[in-house]
Amino acid sequence: MSKRRVGAPADLEEVYPDRFIVHNPAVGPSLRGEGKREGDRFVLTSWRREGFLARVRGKTFVVLTLADQIRLLPLLPRVTALGEPILYTPGQGQRVSYFAGVLGWQPAAEALDAPGAYRLVEGSVIRRRRGRGPGQYYHVRTGKLVTLDEDEALRYGYVMAARIQAQVVVAYQGQDGQYQIPDLLLPSAHRAMLGRLIIGKMGEDYAFGPEAVGLIEVLLGTLGIELDVEG
């Protein structure tokens, strides 16, 4: 049996709904009559999708569907409930923002009784930066600021945002049948996954076809975001 391409994650990898990359030529005979193949690209046209995948896997080939890839995304962390606020004074010239889920980073309001300081709620996620420079990210935990990288901050942030208010993104369908959602701040792995499901950008929005709606709904759901599809 031919070997899988070095570095490939599977013998057959889905890169867009029903579109695959063939990483192992030995899969070829299993693709006949199920769709169209051109080089290492294969488009599944058969309505027997689940049966086709089961047969390929039954021959000991590894198949990585888009749904499989979504399930492999980093899990959201467990967090404690929101607690009492702590008073925090940043360095001179530093601005503080909090993560508000689908709304992204929002400027934090200074404490009314302590100009230049902020009251930070236990469990919340903040970004501190000077001007338009790089951000530093923190999780308010047990009365302290715990340093996070940006991906960790977004994962913690989405957990906390969903606890405060339902996180909803509306997908609008245009006259061409395609859907659009706004560009969201997502952890890098989730953003890369979304990149496999969209067909391009329309202005500042992401555009995708009806075939990707269900997968994008599941993808956003892993971050606690609800997809509201409007026709």
Residue pairs with C-beta under 8 A, 6 or more apart in sequence:
1 26
2 24
2 25
2 26
3 24
4 10
4 11
4 23
4 24
4 62
5 23
5 24
8 21
8 23
8 24
9 23
9 64
10 23
10 62
10 63
10 64
11 22
11 23
11 24
11 26
11 27
11 56
11 61
11 62
11 63
12 20
12 21
12 22
12 23
12 24
12 27
12 42
12 56
12 61
12 62
12 63
12 64
13 20
13 21
13 23
13 63
13 64
14 20
14 63
14 64
14 65
14 66
14 69
15 21
15 66
15 196
16 66
16 196
16 197
16 212
17 66
17 197
17 209
17 211
17 212
17 215
18 35
18 43
18 44
18 45
18 49
18 211
19 41
19 42
19 43
19 44
20 41
20 42
20 43
20 44
21 40
21 41
21 42
22 28
22 31
22 37
22 40
22 41
22 42
23 40
24 61
26 61
27 56
27 61
28 37
30 55
30 56
30 59
30 61
31 37
31 42
33 46
34 44
34 45
34 46
34 48
34 52
35 42
35 43
35 44
35 45
35 46
36 42
36 43
36 45
37 43
44 52
46 52
53 63
53 65
56 63
57 63
66 193
66 196
66 197
66 215
67 215
67 218
69 193
69 196
70 193
70 215
70 218
70 219
70 222
73 189
73 190
73 193
73 219
73 222
74 151
74 155
74 187
74 189
76 155
76 158
76 159
76 222
76 223
76 224
77 152
77 155
77 156
77 159
79 123
79 156
79 159
79 160
80 122
80 123
80 141
81 123
81 163
82 121
82 122
82 123
82 124
82 160
82 163
82 164
83 121
83 122
83 123
84 121
84 122
85 119
85 120
85 121
85 122
86 119
86 120
86 122
86 140
86 143
87 111
87 114
87 117
87 118
87 119
87 120
88 96
88 117
88 118
88 119
88 120
88 145
89 114
89 116
89 117
89 118
90 96
90 118
90 128
91 130
93 130
93 131
94 128
94 129
94 130
95 107
95 128
95 129
95 130
95 131
96 107
96 108
96 118
96 126
96 127
96 128
97 105
97 106
97 107
97 108
97 126
97 127
98 105
98 106
98 108
98 120
98 124
98 125
98 126
98 127
99 105
99 106
99 124
99 125
99 126
99 127
99 153
99 154
99 157
99 158
99 160
99 161
100 106
100 161
101 157
101 158
101 161
101 162
101 165
101 167
101 224
101 225
102 161
102 167
102 168
102 169
102 182
102 184
102 225
104 184
104 185
105 127
105 185
108 118
108 120
108 126
109 118
110 116
110 117
110 118
111 117
111 118
111 119
120 126
120 140
120 145
121 140
122 140
122 141
122 142
122 143
123 139
123 140
123 141
123 160
124 139
124 140
124 160
125 137
125 138
125 139
125 140
125 148
125 153
125 156
125 157
125 160
126 137
126 138
126 140
126 145
127 135
127 136
127 137
127 138
127 153
128 135
128 136
128 137
128 138
129 135
129 136
135 150
136 147
137 147
137 148
137 149
137 150
137 152
137 153
138 145
138 146
138 147
138 148
138 153
139 145
139 146
139 148
139 152
139 153
139 156
140 146
148 156
151 187
151 188
151 189
154 185
154 186
154 187
155 187
155 223
158 167
158 223
158 224
158 225
159 224
161 167
161 224
162 224
162 225
166 226
167 223
167 224
167 225
167 226
168 225
168 226
168 227
168 228
169 181
169 182
169 184
169 220
169 225
169 226
169 227
169 228
170 181
170 228
170 230
171 179
171 180
171 181
171 213
171 216
171 227
171 228
171 229
171 230
172 179
172 180
172 230
173 179
173 180
173 229
173 230
173 231
174 180
177 209
177 210
178 199
178 202
178 207
178 208
178 209
178 210
179 207
179 208
179 209
179 210
179 213
179 229
180 202
180 205
180 206
180 207
180 208
181 205
181 206
181 208
181 216
181 227
182 204
182 205
182 206
183 201
183 204
183 205
183 206
184 225
186 194
186 223
187 223
190 219
190 222
190 223
193 219
194 206
194 216
194 219
197 208
197 212
197 215
197 216
197 219
198 206
198 207
198 208
198 212
199 207
199 208
199 209
200 206
200 207
201 207
208 216
213 227
213 229
216 227
217 227
217 229
220 226
220 227
221 227
